């Protein structure tokens, strides 16, 4: 039995057993063709699915949410996963109806079924915040639990949610962390366990509201020693420090940052308390009528948009990264999608890849930039599949998908 607070696949022999497998394969969809545009989340679950090769596997998953144009059936997802695994993944157009249950009972060890988008069914959406005893009475839980032996949760990217198919099985059968879920938790916890040396958080991109919240939490709890900022996160701290960014840059901040005034106020408080720990850019590359313009912080151009950090900031940040013992990478330094404004992101991400520190990285834009630069698992110790889930975990917010695993171990064999 593992010493972790939750069951892992190493704790059970699941050969010949019927296993409900919760994945997060929620992916970008082309609204015109219905094609899946990125299959990173599919690939992330391969190790778990391969570990269940001798089990009857019944996949539960969702795609988007009601009202969105990518709220579609999982039929194409089943086909895509089948091509990826080079094994048949049979799509079943229901979740708990009699035909679906008959398909589950008729399957054999080695078979894989994928059920319909769980969010097509009201119980999954409407009862997301209810207590476990309410969820256990739902048709989803009652019907599926009577046709399965174990529940494996591999959906780390949805672990901050409490939908019925994510947490509702925790007390009706043993819940087990899949390989991805286990690796996510242990990878992030290893970062938190590093107590000596300098722990650096790199925060860039446009989600300044989320970043300020995480920075606040992690500095207050002593989980980070230094904060490197770029993108709109850097801008919000510069503005919080009293700098006039000019109308063009402020307009972008106000448009992109949810609750701008509150976030600015929170950033001001953080600077008052941790001014020496929060590092901001000292020069920029801007867009002056379509031309690249470099300028130092003392000559800040209020009339042009700041698109990337400059060479002095790159050198400054790279020296901090080189002397770090643990690094958390979350967000690009500028508009890396445009080649002329990608140097900041390229240089900082490359410095992280070369560092000997323990490194974790996550967030959609972070992973996109890493892929473009050819930075992968050989360069980063732990690459997280989570966006909102990673942010919630780092900020110390409730993680129902993980908490349900802990609850289940306590009931079915944990101490």
C-alpha positions in Angstrom: 0.0 0.0 0.0 1.4 3.4 -1.0 2.3 5.9 1.8 0.4 8.6 -0.1 -2.9 10.0 1.2 -4.7 8.5 -1.8 -4.7 5.1 -3.6 -2.6 4.8 -6.8 -2.7 2.1 -9.5 0.1 0.4 -7.7 -2.2 -0.5 -4.8 -4.5 -2.8 -6.8 -4.5 -5.6 -9.3 -7.2 -4.4 -11.7 -6.8 -7.2 -14.3 -10.2 -8.5 -15.3 -11.9 -5.7 -13.3 -14.5 -3.2 -14.5 -13.0 0.3 -14.2 -14.7 3.7 -14.5 -11.9 6.0 -15.8 -12.5 9.8 -15.5 -10.4 11.7 -18.0 -10.1 15.4 -18.9 -9.9 15.4 -22.7 -11.6 18.8 -23.0 -9.9 20.2 -26.1 -10.0 23.0 -28.6 -12.5 22.2 -31.3 -12.8 23.7 -34.8 -16.4 25.1 -34.7 -16.8 24.6 -38.5 -15.5 21.1 -38.9 -15.8 19.7 -35.4 -12.1 18.5 -35.7 -10.0 18.3 -32.5 -7.3 21.0 -32.9 -4.9 19.9 -30.1 -4.7 16.5 -28.5 -2.2 17.2 -25.7 -4.6 16.1 -23.1 -5.4 12.9 -24.9 -1.6 12.1 -25.0 -1.3 12.9 -21.3 -3.6 10.1 -20.3 -1.8 7.4 -22.4 0.2 6.0 -19.5 -2.9 5.5 -17.3 -4.9 3.8 -20.1 -1.9 1.5 -20.9 -1.8 0.6 -17.2 -5.4 -0.6 -17.5 -4.8 -2.8 -20.6 -6.2 -5.9 -18.8 -9.2 -4.2 -17.4 -12.7 -3.4 -18.8 -12.3 0.4 -19.2 -15.3 2.7 -19.2 -14.3 6.3 -19.9 -16.2 9.3 -18.5 -15.3 12.7 -19.8 -16.7 16.1 -20.8 -16.2 18.7 -23.5 -16.9 22.4 -22.8 -20.1 23.4 -21.2 -23.7 24.2 -22.1 -24.1 27.3 -24.3 -20.6 27.1 -25.9 -20.1 26.3 -29.6 -17.7 23.5 -28.8 -20.2 21.8 -26.5 -20.3 18.7 -28.6 -20.6 14.9 -28.4 -17.6 12.8 -27.6 -18.0 10.6 -30.7 -15.0 12.3 -32.4 -13.0 12.1 -29.2 -13.5 8.3 -29.1 -12.3 8.1 -32.7 -9.3 10.3 -32.0 -8.3 8.3 -28.9 -8.7 5.1 -30.8 -6.2 6.4 -33.5 -3.8 7.5 -30.9 -3.8 4.3 -28.9 -4.1 2.1 -32.0 -6.8 0.2 -30.1 -10.6 0.3 -30.6 -12.3 2.8 -28.4 -16.1 2.1 -28.8 -18.3 5.2 -28.4 -21.6 4.7 -26.5 -24.1 7.5 -26.8 -25.3 7.5 -23.2 -24.0 7.5 -19.6 -26.5 5.6 -17.4 -29.3 4.4 -19.6 -30.1 0.7 -19.9 -28.4 0.3 -23.3 -25.2 1.9 -22.0 -25.2 -0.4 -18.9 -25.7 -3.4 -21.2 -22.7 -2.3 -23.3 -20.6 -2.1 -20.1 -21.7 -5.6 -19.0 -21.0 -7.1 -22.4 -17.5 -5.7 -22.6 -14.4 -7.9 -22.0 -11.1 -7.2 -20.3 -9.0 -5.2 -22.8 -12.1 -3.4 -24.2 -12.4 0.4 -23.9 -15.8 2.2 -24.0 -16.2 6.0 -24.1 -19.5 7.2 -22.8 -21.2 10.4 -24.0 -20.3 13.9 -22.8 -21.2 13.9 -19.1 -22.2 17.5 -19.2 -25.1 16.6 -21.6 -26.8 15.3 -18.4 -28.3 17.7 -15.9 -27.2 15.9 -12.8 -23.5 16.5 -13.7 -24.0 20.2 -14.0 -26.8 21.2 -11.6 -25.5 19.2 -8.6 -21.9 20.2 -8.9 -21.8 21.9 -5.5 -24.0 19.4 -3.6 -22.9 17.1 -0.7 -21.7 13.6 -1.4 -24.8 12.0 0.0 -26.9 13.9 -2.6 -24.5 12.9 -5.5 -24.7 9.3 -4.4 -28.4 9.3 -5.1 -28.1 10.5 -8.7 -28.8 8.2 -11.6 -25.2 8.6 -12.8 -23.7 7.3 -9.6 -26.2 4.6 -8.7 -26.4 3.1 -12.1 -22.7 3.2 -13.0 -21.5 2.1 -9.6 -23.5 -1.1 -9.8 -21.7 -2.1 -13.0 -18.1 -1.3 -12.0 -15.5 -2.3 -9.4 -13.2 0.7 -9.2 -13.1 4.4 -10.1 -9.9 5.8 -11.5 -9.6 9.6 -11.5 -7.0 10.9 -14.0 -8.6 14.3 -14.6 -6.2 16.6 -12.9 -7.1 19.5 -15.2 -10.6 19.3 -13.7 -9.6 18.6 -10.1 -10.7 22.0 -9.0 -14.2 21.1 -10.0 -16.8 19.1 -8.0 -18.9 17.7 -10.8 -20.8 14.4 -10.0 -18.5 12.2 -12.2 -15.4 13.7 -10.6 -16.2 13.3 -6.9 -19.5 11.4 -6.5 -18.0 7.8 -6.5 -15.6 8.5 -3.6 -17.6 6.6 -0.9 -19.4 4.0 -3.1 -16.2 2.3 -4.4 -12.4 2.7 -4.1 -11.2 5.8 -5.9 -7.7 5.6 -7.4 -5.5 8.3 -8.8 -4.4 7.6 -12.4 -0.8 8.0 -13.4 -1.3 11.6 -14.6 -3.1 12.6 -11.4 -0.5 11.0 -9.3 2.4 12.6 -11.2 0.7 16.0 -11.1 0.3 15.9 -7.3 3.7 14.5 -6.5 5.4 16.8 -9.0 3.9 20.0 -7.5 4.3 18.8 -3.9 8.0 18.1 -4.6 8.3 21.8 -5.5 6.6 22.8 -2.3 8.9 20.5 -0.3 12.1 22.3 -1.3 12.8 24.5 1.7 16.4 25.5 1.2 17.9 27.8 -1.5 16.0 30.3 -3.6 12.6 29.4 -5.0 11.5 31.6 -7.9 8.1 32.0 -9.5 8.0 33.4 -13.0 4.6 35.0 -13.8 3.8 36.4 -17.2 1.0 36.3 -19.7 -2.4 38.1 -19.6 -4.0 36.5 -16.5 -2.8 39.1 -14.1 -5.8 38.6 -11.8 -5.0 34.9 -11.2 -1.2 35.6 -10.9 -1.6 38.3 -8.3 -3.7 35.9 -6.2 -1.1 33.1 -6.5 1.8 35.4 -5.8 0.0 36.8 -2.6 -0.6 33.3 -1.3 2.8 31.8 -2.1 4.8 34.7 -0.7 2.7 34.8 2.5 3.2 31.1 3.0 6.9 31.3 2.3 6.6 29.0 -0.8 8.4 31.4 -3.0 11.3 33.8 -2.4 11.5 35.8 -5.6 8.9 36.7 -8.2 9.9 37.4 -11.8 7.2 39.3 -13.7 6.5 39.8 -17.4 3.6 40.4 -19.8 0.5 42.0 -18.2 1.6 40.7 -14.8 4.7 42.9 -15.0 2.6 45.9 -16.1 0.2 45.5 -13.2 3.0 45.6 -10.7 4.7 48.6 -12.5 1.3 50.4 -12.3 0.9 49.4 -8.7 4.3 50.9 -8.0 3.1 54.3 -9.2 4.3 54.2 -12.8 2.2 55.9 -15.5 2.0 53.3 -18.3 0.1 55.6 -20.6 -3.4 55.2 -22.0 -2.6 52.5 -24.6 -1.1 50.1 -22.1 -3.6 50.9 -19.4 -6.5 50.3 -21.8 -5.1 46.8 -22.5 -4.8 46.1 -18.7 -8.3 47.3 -17.9 -9.7 45.2 -20.8 -7.8 42.0 -20.0 -7.6 42.0 -16.2 -10.9 41.0 -14.5 -11.6 43.4 -11.6 -8.7 45.7 -12.5 -9.1 48.2 -9.7 -9.1 45.4 -7.0 -6.2 43.6 -8.6 -4.2 46.9 -8.7 -4.9 47.5 -5.1 -3.9 43.9 -4.2 -0.6 44.4 -6.1 0.0 47.7 -4.3 -0.3 45.9 -0.9 2.0 43.1 -2.1 4.7 45.7 -3.1 4.5 47.4 0.3 5.2 44.1 2.0 7.5 42.3 -0.5 9.0 45.0 -2.7 12.5 43.4 -2.7 11.0 40.0 -3.7 8.9 41.2 -6.7 11.0 41.9 -9.7 9.7 44.0 -12.6 11.0 44.8 -16.1 13.7 47.5 -16.5 13.3 47.9 -20.2 10.9 47.1 -23.0 10.4 46.4 -26.7 7.4 48.3 -28.0 5.4 48.6 -31.2 5.8 52.2 -32.7 3.6 52.3 -35.8 4.5 48.8 -36.7 8.2 49.2 -36.0 10.1 47.6 -33.1 11.3 50.1 -30.6 13.6 49.5 -27.6 13.5 51.8 -24.6 14.6 51.7 -20.9 12.2 52.1 -18.0 13.3 55.7 -17.3 12.4 56.6 -20.9 9.1 54.7 -20.9 7.1 55.4 -24.0 3.5 56.0 -22.9 2.3 56.5 -26.4 3.2 53.0 -27.7 2.2 49.5 -26.6 4.9 47.6 -24.6 5.1 44.2 -26.3 8.0 42.4 -24.7 10.7 42.8 -22.1 14.0 44.2 -23.3 17.6 43.0 -23.3 18.5 44.4 -19.8 15.5 42.8 -18.2 16.5 39.5 -19.9 20.0 39.7 -18.5 18.7 40.7 -15.1 16.1 37.8 -14.9 18.5 35.2 -16.4 21.0 35.9 -13.6 18.3 35.3 -11.0 17.2 32.1 -12.7 20.7 30.8 -12.9 21.1 31.1 -9.1 17.8 29.5 -8.3 17.2 26.1 -6.7 13.5 25.7 -7.6 11.6 27.5 -10.4 7.9 27.7 -11.2 7.2 28.9 -14.8 3.7 30.3 -15.5 3.3 32.6 -18.5 5.3 34.2 -21.3 7.1 37.5 -21.1 5.4 39.2 -24.0 3.5 38.7 -27.2 5.5 35.7 -28.1 3.1 34.7 -30.9 4.7 37.5 -33.0 8.3 36.7 -33.9 9.6 40.3 -33.4 8.3 40.3 -29.8 9.3 36.7 -28.9 12.9 37.2 -27.7 12.0 37.8 -24.0 10.0 34.7 -23.8 12.5 32.7 -25.7 15.5 33.8 -23.6 13.8 33.4 -20.3 12.3 30.0 -21.1 15.7 28.9 -22.4 17.4 30.1 -19.2 14.9 28.0 -17.2 15.5 24.9 -19.4 19.2 25.2 -18.9 18.9 25.8 -15.1 19.9 23.0 -12.7 17.0 23.9 -10.4 13.9 21.7 -9.9 11.4 23.1 -12.4 7.7 23.0 -12.9 5.7 24.6 -15.7 2.0 25.0 -16.5 -0.7 27.0 -18.2 -1.9 27.0 -21.8 0.3 29.8 -23.2 3.3 28.5 -21.2 3.0 25.1 -22.8 2.4 26.6 -26.3 5.6 28.7 -26.0 7.6 25.7 -24.7 6.4 23.6 -27.6 7.3 26.3 -30.1 10.8 26.4 -28.5 11.3 22.7 -28.4 11.4 22.7 -24.6 9.9 19.5 -23.1 10.1 16.8 -20.4 13.9 16.5 -20.7 14.2 20.2 -19.8 11.5 20.6 -17.1 11.0 18.3 -14.2 7.3 18.5 -14.1 5.0 19.9 -16.9 1.4 20.3 -15.7 -1.6 19.7 -17.8 -3.7 21.9 -15.6 -4.7 25.5 -16.3 -7.3 26.6 -13.7 -6.5 23.5 -11.7 -2.9 24.3 -11.4 -3.6 27.9 -10.4 -6.1 26.7 -7.7 -3.6 24.1 -6.4 -0.8 26.6 -6.2 -3.0 29.2 -4.5 -4.1 26.7 -1.9 -7.7 26.7 -2.9 -10.0 23.6 -2.4 -9.3 20.8 -4.9 -12.4 18.6 -4.8 -11.0 16.0 -7.2 -8.0 15.4 -5.0 -10.0 15.6 -1.7 -12.4 12.9 -3.0 -9.4 10.6 -3.5 -8.3 11.2 0.1 -11.8 10.6 1.4 -12.0 7.3 -0.5 -8.8 6.0 0.8 -9.9 6.7 4.4 -13.1 4.7 3.7 -11.6 1.8 1.8 -8.4 1.1 3.5 -6.5 4.2 4.4 -5.6 5.3 7.9 
